[in-house]
Amino acid sequence: MKIIKGLIVSFLFMGSAVFAQQKPNVLLIAVDDLNDWIGVLGGHPQAQTPNMDRLSKRGVLFTNAQCQSPVCNPSRASMMSSLYPSTTGIYFLNPSFAASPKAKGHLVMPKRFEKEGFEVSAAGKLFHSSENKKYFKEYGGSYGGFGPVPKKKITSFPGHPLWDWGVYPERDDQMPDAKIAAWGEKKLALERDKPFFMGIGFYRPHVPQFAPQKWFDMYPLDEVQLPKMKKDDLADISQYGIDLTREKHVAPTYDWVVENKEEKKLVQSYLACVSFVDAQVGKILDTLDASPHKDNTYVVLYSDHGFHFGEKERYAKRSIWADGSRVPMMIAGPGIKPGVSHKPVQLMDIYPTLLELTSLNADPKLEGNSLVQLLRNPQSDWPHYARSSFGPGNYAIVSERYRYIQYNDGSEEFYDRSKDPHEWNNQIKNPEYASMIAKHREQVPAERAPILGQNSTGHKAFNAAEAK
């Protein structure tokens, strides 16, 4: 077949037809600290996210996607490198990926696409902190990151300055995420003679959970529903598991939230932030649809980890239960038919998937698995498990039906999510599950890189659990 300059001959991975097309683009949309409280995942019955919902219906929605660590830095480092924290030693908020011996000679995702001739750019939070400038050839900026913040805290919570919630500021255009969306709109509208790899990283609903009044008006406080919880949910969990998810954490404790009657206000603030950021996602999707790139761009939307709102009697991230490690993830683009997959997949699967979708050579050093098989057929056989960790020795192993947890002290948990979707009943001592528990236990890694970095909240929480 005659090759036309600027075009390549590609196979539609959905079928066998051969056709000439421009090399496909990649658009990553990251949402910080987003749990399953979006409409299509049903994590909260009142969540209003029409834009993320419509994207999910254009491609494959993964309902059982797991992060590799329920903390921003290690999750993002793992996703962008397709290496487990147990391989890199990046378990907590520091150090950066470049500090790992495994980083030497390893191309993170944007650098690989830059090497392959893509125009690489980003704005907002894709990596943690200053690494965005290091790994994206063009970085548009953070536009204020977690700001703006009022001169005085809105709430009475006396802890970490980022832990605040309520109505602030007055207008959407004062929010960093609105500015990041505007950057994305401008970039997507451009015509190009090269394929692009673009990252757009939104900061909400990460704390401080601020949004203008109109987003709070969508969720009147007296109508807000709290998550379903079970009394004495911690009774069948080891003391180590309890300590790991509470000691030296900076979030409000469950007791503080209840005593100060902030349960509904926290849920309301989070839902308001989720709907606000969903509107920013909508701006990006609308601009993409109106651009020359509409039919030739793979879109991946994901979150770095989940978030608790009283489940397991705790708040925030840093847990390897489903509320902490399960994340929204959806992939849409040329040749991908709408579908839903319940197979256990991981954020670190995104890198090898995008290599295959864009017809680039696979990298054998990547530890994730290409999801193209599931994009063809969301219900196809999938032999892989998903793994999440919070420090070496603390692992969640997830299959389509079950979640197995092993802690560094040897204690364990096992949940049958088909019968117990909230993970209320630890079945580790139930002989009916013995063989299945053994299969999950086999997936726990024997080799564990030593912890790099020091003194972050994650380091302190892990060390406190170990000390007790």
C-alpha positions in Angstrom: 0.0 0.0 0.0 1.3 3.4 -0.9 2.4 5.4 2.2 1.3 9.0 2.3 3.5 11.4 4.1 2.2 12.2 7.6 0.0 9.2 7.6 0.5 5.6 8.8 -1.1 2.4 7.9 -2.9 1.0 11.0 -5.1 -1.9 11.9 -8.3 -1.2 13.8 -7.7 -3.3 16.9 -11.5 -3.9 16.9 -11.3 -5.7 13.6 -9.2 -6.7 10.7 -9.8 -3.8 8.3 -6.8 -1.9 7.2 -7.0 1.8 6.7 -4.8 4.9 6.6 -5.1 7.4 9.4 -3.1 9.9 11.3 -1.2 8.5 14.3 -3.6 8.7 17.2 -3.3 11.2 20.0 -3.4 10.6 23.8 -5.3 12.7 26.3 -4.9 11.9 30.0 -7.4 13.4 32.4 -6.4 12.9 36.1 -8.7 13.8 39.0 -7.1 14.1 42.4 -8.5 12.0 45.3 -11.7 10.9 43.4 -13.3 7.8 44.8 -16.2 6.0 43.2 -18.7 8.8 43.9 -19.5 9.4 40.3 -22.8 8.6 38.6 -21.8 5.5 36.6 -20.0 3.8 39.5 -22.8 4.5 41.9 -20.6 5.1 44.9 -22.9 7.8 46.2 -26.6 7.9 45.1 -26.6 11.7 44.9 -23.4 12.3 42.9 -24.0 14.3 39.8 -21.3 13.8 37.2 -22.9 14.0 33.7 -19.6 14.6 31.9 -17.6 11.7 33.4 -20.7 9.6 32.8 -20.9 10.5 29.2 -17.2 9.8 28.6 -17.7 6.3 30.2 -20.4 5.6 27.7 -18.1 6.3 24.8 -15.6 3.7 25.8 -14.9 1.0 28.4 -15.6 1.7 32.1 -13.5 -0.3 34.5 -15.5 -0.8 37.7 -12.7 -2.7 39.5 -9.7 -0.6 38.8 -7.1 -0.3 41.7 -4.4 2.2 42.4 -1.0 0.8 43.4 -0.8 3.0 46.5 -3.5 5.1 48.2 -1.1 8.1 48.4 -0.6 10.7 45.7 3.2 10.4 45.0 3.6 6.6 44.9 0.4 6.2 43.0 1.3 8.6 40.3 4.9 7.4 40.1 3.7 3.8 39.7 1.1 4.8 37.1 3.6 6.8 35.0 6.4 4.2 35.2 4.3 1.0 35.3 6.4 -0.2 38.1 5.1 -1.3 41.5 6.1 0.6 44.7 7.6 -2.7 45.9 10.0 -2.4 42.9 10.9 1.3 43.1 10.8 1.8 46.9 8.5 4.8 46.4 5.9 4.1 49.0 5.0 7.5 50.4 4.9 11.3 49.7 8.7 11.4 49.1 11.1 11.0 47.4 10.5 11.6 43.7 10.6 8.8 41.2 14.1 9.9 40.0 15.5 9.0 43.5 14.8 5.3 42.9 17.6 3.2 41.6 15.0 1.7 39.3 14.5 5.1 37.6 17.9 5.0 36.0 17.4 4.3 32.3 13.6 3.9 32.7 11.4 6.0 30.5 8.3 7.3 32.3 5.2 7.5 30.0 5.5 11.1 28.8 9.2 10.7 28.1 8.5 7.6 26.1 5.9 9.3 23.9 8.3 12.3 23.5 11.0 10.0 22.3 8.5 8.5 19.8 7.8 11.9 18.2 4.7 13.0 20.1 4.1 16.6 21.1 4.1 16.3 24.9 2.4 18.8 27.2 0.5 19.0 30.4 -1.0 21.3 33.0 -2.0 20.7 36.6 -1.2 17.6 38.6 -0.1 14.5 36.8 3.0 13.7 38.7 3.5 14.8 42.2 5.0 18.2 42.8 7.8 19.5 40.7 8.1 16.3 38.6 5.6 17.7 36.2 8.2 20.2 34.9 10.8 17.4 34.7 8.8 14.9 32.7 6.6 17.0 30.4 8.4 18.9 27.7 5.8 21.7 27.9 4.3 22.2 31.3 1.6 24.9 31.4 1.7 25.3 35.2 -0.3 24.4 38.3 -2.3 27.6 38.2 -2.4 27.8 42.0 -2.6 24.1 42.8 -4.7 23.5 45.9 -5.6 27.2 46.3 -7.0 29.7 46.7 -7.5 29.6 50.4 -9.2 32.1 52.8 -7.2 34.1 55.3 -8.8 32.1 58.1 -10.0 28.5 58.1 -13.7 28.0 57.4 -14.0 25.0 59.7 -12.9 24.5 63.3 -10.6 21.6 62.6 -7.3 22.5 64.2 -5.0 20.2 62.1 -3.3 20.4 58.8 -3.9 23.6 56.9 -5.1 21.8 53.8 -7.8 20.1 55.8 -10.6 22.6 55.4 -14.0 22.5 53.6 -16.9 24.8 52.7 -18.0 27.5 50.2 -15.0 29.3 48.8 -14.1 31.3 46.6 -17.0 33.3 44.9 -16.5 32.3 41.3 -15.4 29.3 39.2 -12.8 31.3 37.3 -10.9 31.8 40.6 -10.3 28.1 40.9 -7.1 26.5 39.6 -9.0 23.7 37.9 -11.0 26.2 35.8 -7.7 27.7 34.7 -6.3 24.3 33.9 -9.4 23.5 31.9 -9.0 26.8 30.0 -5.4 25.8 29.2 -6.6 22.5 27.9 -9.3 24.0 25.8 -6.8 26.3 24.1 -4.3 23.5 23.4 -6.9 21.1 22.1 -8.3 23.6 19.6 -4.9 23.8 17.9 -4.3 22.1 14.6 -1.1 20.0 14.5 1.1 18.2 12.1 2.4 15.8 14.9 0.4 13.6 17.2 0.1 14.9 20.8 0.3 13.3 24.2 -1.4 15.7 26.6 -2.0 15.5 30.4 -4.7 17.5 32.2 -4.5 17.1 36.0 -7.3 18.5 38.1 -6.8 19.2 41.9 -10.3 18.8 43.2 -11.8 17.1 45.1 -8.5 16.9 47.0 -8.6 19.0 50.2 -9.2 21.8 50.9 -12.6 20.8 49.7 -13.6 24.3 48.5 -16.0 25.2 45.6 -18.2 28.2 44.9 -21.7 28.3 46.3 -23.6 27.0 43.2 -21.9 23.6 43.5 -23.0 23.3 47.2 -26.6 24.3 46.1 -26.7 21.1 44.2 -26.5 19.2 47.5 -28.7 20.8 50.2 -27.2 19.9 53.5 -30.5 18.6 55.0 -30.8 16.2 52.1 -27.3 14.9 52.0 -27.0 11.1 52.5 -24.1 9.6 54.4 -22.3 6.5 53.2 -23.6 3.1 54.5 -21.6 2.0 57.5 -21.7 -0.9 60.0 -21.4 -0.5 63.7 -18.3 -2.2 65.1 -16.9 -2.6 61.6 -13.4 -2.8 63.1 -14.1 -5.8 65.4 -12.7 -8.3 62.9 -9.6 -6.3 61.9 -6.2 -6.7 63.5 -4.8 -4.0 65.7 -2.0 -3.5 63.2 -4.6 -2.9 60.4 -6.3 -0.4 62.7 -3.1 1.4 63.7 -1.8 1.6 60.1 -4.9 3.5 59.0 -5.0 5.9 62.0 -1.7 6.5 63.7 0.0 9.7 62.8 -2.5 10.6 60.1 -3.4 14.2 59.5 -7.1 13.9 58.6 -9.8 14.5 61.1 -10.5 11.4 63.2 -13.8 9.7 63.0 -14.6 10.7 66.6 -13.7 14.4 65.9 -16.0 14.5 62.9 -18.9 12.9 64.8 -18.4 15.0 67.9 -18.4 18.2 65.9 -21.3 17.1 63.7 -19.3 17.5 60.5 -20.3 14.3 58.7 -22.8 15.8 56.3 -20.8 18.9 55.7 -17.8 16.8 54.7 -19.9 14.7 52.3 -21.6 17.9 50.9 -18.2 19.6 50.3 -16.8 16.6 48.6 -19.8 16.1 46.3 -19.8 19.8 45.5 -16.1 19.5 44.5 -16.7 16.4 42.4 -19.5 18.1 40.5 -17.3 21.2 40.0 -14.4 19.2 38.6 -16.9 17.2 36.4 -17.9 20.5 34.8 -14.2 21.1 34.0 -14.0 17.6 32.4 -17.0 18.6 30.4 -15.2 21.7 29.0 -12.3 19.5 27.8 -14.6 16.9 26.2 -16.6 19.6 24.5 -13.5 21.2 23.1 -12.1 17.8 21.9 -15.4 17.0 20.2 -15.3 20.4 18.3 -11.6 20.0 17.3 -10.0 18.2 14.4 -8.8 15.6 16.9 -12.2 14.3 17.9 -12.1 10.9 16.1 -8.4 10.3 16.5 -7.7 10.7 20.2 -7.6 8.1 23.0 -9.0 9.6 26.2 -8.1 8.1 29.6 -9.8 9.4 32.7 -8.6 8.1 36.1 -8.0 9.1 39.8 -4.9 8.4 41.8 -6.7 6.7 44.7 -9.9 6.6 46.7 -11.2 8.4 49.8 -13.1 7.4 53.0 -16.0 9.3 54.5 -16.5 7.4 57.7 -16.3 3.9 56.3 -14.1 1.7 58.5 -14.5 4.6 61.0 -12.0 6.8 59.3 -11.6 9.7 56.8 -9.4 10.4 53.9 -7.0 8.1 51.9 -4.1 5.9 53.0 -6.0 2.6 53.2 -5.9 -0.6 51.1 -9.6 -1.4 51.5 -11.8 -0.7 48.5 -12.7 2.8 49.7 -9.0 3.7 49.6 -7.6 1.9 46.6 -10.5 1.5 44.1 -10.5 4.3 41.5 -12.6 5.4 38.5 -11.0 4.5 35.2 -12.3 4.7 31.7 -10.8 4.6 28.2 -12.4 5.9 25.1 -11.2 6.5 21.5 -10.9 5.2 18.0 -12.3 1.7 17.6 -13.3 1.2 21.2 -16.9 0.2 21.6 -18.9 1.1 24.7 -18.7 -1.5 27.4 -18.2 -2.2 31.1 -15.5 -4.5 32.6 -15.5 -5.8 36.1 -12.0 -7.4 35.7 -9.3 -6.4 38.2 -7.1 -3.8 36.5 -4.5 -1.3 37.7 -3.5 2.2 37.0 -0.1 0.9 36.0 -1.8 -1.0 33.1 -2.5 2.4 31.4 1.1 2.8 30.1 1.4 -0.5 28.3 -2.2 -0.1 27.0 -1.4 3.2 25.4 1.8 1.8 23.8 -0.3 -0.9 22.1 -3.1 1.4 21.1 -0.7 3.8 19.4 1.2 0.9 17.7 4.4 1.5 19.6 6.7 -1.3 20.7 6.0 -2.8 24.1 8.6 -2.2 26.9 9.4 -5.5 28.7 10.4 -3.6 31.8 6.8 -2.4 32.4 5.1 -4.4 35.1 1.5 -3.5 34.1 -0.6 -5.4 31.5 -2.0 -4.0 28.3 -5.8 -3.7 28.6 -6.4 -3.9 24.8 -7.8 -7.4 25.2 -10.5 -5.9 27.6 -11.1 -3.0 25.3 -11.9 -5.5 22.5 -14.1 -7.6 24.8 -14.6 -6.3 28.4 -15.7 -9.8 29.5 -12.8 -11.8 28.1 -10.8 -14.1 30.3 -8.4 -12.1 32.4 -5.8 -14.0 34.4 -4.4 -11.1 36.3 -4.9 -9.8 39.8 -4.6 -6.2 40.9 -2.3 -5.2 43.8 -2.2 -2.2 46.1 0.1 -1.4 49.0 0.7 1.0 51.8 4.3 0.4 52.7 6.2 -2.8 52.2 4.4 -5.8 53.7 0.9 -4.3 53.5 -0.8 -5.6 50.4 -4.3 -5.8 49.0 -4.7 -8.5 46.3 -7.9 -8.0 44.2 -9.6 -10.4 41.9 -12.9 -10.0 40.1 -14.8 -11.1 43.2 -12.5 -11.0 46.2 -10.2 -8.7 48.1 -7.4 -10.3 50.2 -5.3 -8.1 52.6 -2.0 -9.1 54.2 -0.3 -6.8 56.7 3.3 -6.7 57.7 2.6 -8.3 61.0 1.1 -11.4 59.3 -2.5 -10.5 60.0 -5.0 -11.0 57.2 -8.4 -10.1 55.8 -10.6 -11.6 53.1 -13.8 -10.2 51.6 -16.3 -11.7 49.2 -17.4 -8.6 47.5 -20.2 -10.4 45.6 -21.9 -10.9 48.9 -20.3 -8.1 50.9 -19.6 -5.1 48.7 -18.9 -2.8 51.6 -16.2 -5.2 53.0 -17.9 -5.4 56.4 -17.3 -9.1 57.1 -13.8 -10.5 57.3 -13.9 -14.1 56.0 -10.2 -15.0 56.6 -11.1 -17.7 59.1 -14.0 -19.1 57.0 -12.9 -22.6 55.8 -15.2 -22.2 52.7 -12.8 -19.7 51.3 -9.5 -21.5 52.2 -8.5 -22.5 48.7 -9.4 -19.0 47.3 -7.5 -17.3 50.1 -4.4 -19.4 49.2 -4.6 -18.3 45.6 -4.7 -14.7 46.5 -1.9 -15.1 49.1 0.3 -16.5 46.3 0.2 -13.0 44.6 1.9 -11.2 47.5 5.4 -10.2 46.4 8.3 -11.9 48.1 10.7 -9.2 47.1 10.1 -5.7 48.5 12.3 -2.7 47.9 13.4 -0.9 51.0 11.5 2.3 51.8 13.0 5.4 50.3 12.6 8.9 51.7 11.6 9.9 55.2 9.4 11.9 57.5 6.3 12.2 55.3 2.9 11.5 56.8 3.0 8.0 55.2 6.4 7.3 56.6 5.2 8.3 60.1 2.0 6.3 59.8 3.9 3.2 58.7 6.5 3.6 61.4 3.9 4.1 64.1 2.1 0.9 63.2 5.4 -1.0 63.2 6.4 0.4 66.5 3.1 -0.6 68.2 
